[in-house]
Amino acid sequence: REREHPRVGNKVTVVLGAQWGDEGKGKVVDLLAQDADMVCRCQGGNNAGHTVVVDSVEYDFHLLPSGIINPKVTAFIGNGVVIHLPGLFEEAEKNMRKGKGWESRLIISDRAHIGRLMAPILGTTKKGIGPVYSAKAARSGLRICDLLADFQEFSERFKHLASQYKSMYPSLEIDVDGELEKLKTYIDRIKPMVRDGVFFMYEALHGPPKKILVEGANAALLDIDFGTYPFVTSSNCTVGGVCTGLGMPPQNVGEVYGVVKAYTTRVGIGAFPAEQNNEIGELLQSRGKEVGVTTGRKRRCGWLDLVLIKYAHMINGFTAIALTKLDILDVLPEIKVGVAYKVDGEIIPHFPANQEVLQKVEVQYETLPGWKTDTSAARTFDELPENAQKYVCYIEDHLGVPVKWIGVGKSRESMIQLF
């Protein structure tokens, strides 16, 4: 007899950072979330930051999917996310008192790990995300399902974990009973939001047609496997993290949009081949207001590095690109673009894994003419100056990926859609 092919189900649209984060993913997600039914976060914790401006109200998101601004959307926090409960409620209250009954629209996977309350002194963003992922990998982590099961058992495991932390970080002060009391107060509040994430996701994919959006946190060059290790985050922020972080098959991944800033920035230490430690870097930093949402740190700035974007594309397979903050380049007479890396005088065809090698690569640049015109009022591709159009086309040709959006300002309206 003829075998029926199983129905693939709904496809998810994925938005991922293609550089070191801070590319403006929030803005792209906000645009796509306007007609989405569901938005998901699949990895990271409150070490990520998205700023979205809607009707001149500024929202800051760290844990909640930023698409939750749309009151028609169901927001899902997947098993790959580390959830800091006090942070979650604080953030929800801060952003959502601007309206939007969020509690009934938020679903949390029971397999998500709980971010530790005793965390804020550790790690790169001081949010304690790294230690939670370490505990997860060492199989001593605590999950949402544990908190909601037997509190007595949970408390024992929490105490054990606290003593592990104490031995690793002797100066760490932990009020174990106080922390447990705090966690206990969240149980009733969080219970209605918690579902078996795998079953929830399966039903969303195989129920009626739905527009499902996944917003990545962090970015390709911060990925634990593919980033500039060891200066990376603790999760997979490339496309594979979508499947493992939500519990869904690769066949349900649809469009994968890479978000690329029109220049490059990086927070903190680590190799940065295209960095401009000069007045160009300072100009980009001040014009682009390049300061971290989560940490308040100034970002290091440099030219657009296409070697790096190509590498991100090899891993993620972008179906289209969103090019953001093009307007920041408006004042430059000429613009450089990194197109190749040389090591010891030889051009290398790949992106180096080793930090020391990456520190000494020599970037080969192409110089393109600037446009020296304000682009912030442009709403179509044709309204952009000719040299700005050429810059966009140059990027498309070099990557072999179409540019679908161009960002020329902060508001929703300043995202030019090309197709």
BELDA-V642761 format. One record per helix or strand of 3 or more residues. SS is the DSSP state (a for helix, b for strand). FROM is the first residue (numbers start at 1). TO is the last residue. If there is no record, write none. Layout:
# BELDA-V642761
ss: {SS/SS}
from: {FROM/FROM}
to: {TO/TO}
This chain:
# BELDA-V642761
ss: {b/a/b/b/b/a/b/b/a/a/b/a/a/a/a/a/b/a/a/a/b/b/a/b/a/b/a/b/b/a/b/a/a/b/a/b}
from: {12/25/38/50/57/66/74/81/85/103/106/129/144/151/176/197/212/220/240/250/253/264/279/300/306/320/326/334/346/355/362/381/386/403/412/415}
to: {17/33/41/54/61/69/77/83/96/105/109/137/148/168/191/206/215/222/246/252/261/266/287/302/316/324/329/343/348/359/369/383/399/407/414/417}
